[in-house]
Amino acid sequence: MANPSFDVVSKVDHQEVDNALNQAAKELANRFDFRGTGTSIKWSGENAVTLESETEERCKAAVEVFKEKLIKRGISLKALDFGEPTSSGQVHRVSGSVVQGISQDVAKKISKKIRDEGPKGVQAQIQGDQLRVSGKKKDDLQAVIQLLKSSDFDVALQFENYR
């Protein structure tokens, strides 16, 4: 019988992000303090979001509205990467992206953390944009999950395929 294992991934439900974006767009269109400021939010690619407004302050406020909607939908803000507002003419624009997958650098940090602080006999293998953690005992794997939850890697982590 194979050793118990689980996968450490960083995935975001695209449909939930889309719903949050639509809710934010509706709120920006209806809220009194955004009326007449030309504030809008829209997709600008597969995982990219663009916010536009006539003032930099309204741009930053629109980002906060979008973040509130993401939190209500259970999406970690670590999965969101927004830049600073840029100005082109009379329009201020903020671009952001939804981060999917674990980068190689972060995967190496997670693997090192498991090796150094995790229970003996637990291995972590980097498989593309995710990690496979395996060990002899399920209790050891539970301890690794708790260790990773208590650590901050600046990435939203989920644990899948626990068997």
Buried (B, 14 or more C-beta within 10 A) or exposed (E): EEBBBBBBBBBBEEEBBEBBBEBBBEBBEEBEEBEEBBBBBEEBEEBEBBBBBBBBEBBBBBBEBBBBBBEEBEBBEBBBBBEEBEEEEEBBBBBBBBBBBBEEEBBBBBBEBBEEEBBEEBBBEBEEBBBBBBBEEBEBBBBBBEBBEEEEBEBBBEBEEEE
